[in-house]
């Protein structure tokens, strides 16, 4: 005796009773006809079994389905058009730095470093008269002098 699949889609009405083993699809819900003829949504059965700790019964894997029909080839670009060239951009910055620019940059960095060290030395001399602060101040001033060369 073969079981039947009944698809009512979005229309019609589910029957009150059915033949055990038949499956009904109605408004997105799949229902199975139980041994007593009543219909039960599969989700409800699944939830009931899960609550009882009963796992799904898994059969052997089915055969692979047939490959579908190949679709049409897409555009190959032959019918496309070339774009228009854009305007020429502005000239970029100089990529090579000469000795003069490099020496000027080094001098500027040394001056900034020396100024920062002088500020630290000034703060040290005004905040503390301890010997360790005086030694730190002397070392900072020595480094500042080297940077100013």
Secondary structure, DSSP 8 states (H G I E B T S, - for coil): ----EEEEETSS---SB--TT-EEEETTEEEEE-TTSBEEEHHHHHHHHHHTT-----------------------STT-------------------HHHHHHHHHHHHHHHHHHHHHHHHHHHHH---HHHHHHHHHHHHHHHHHT-
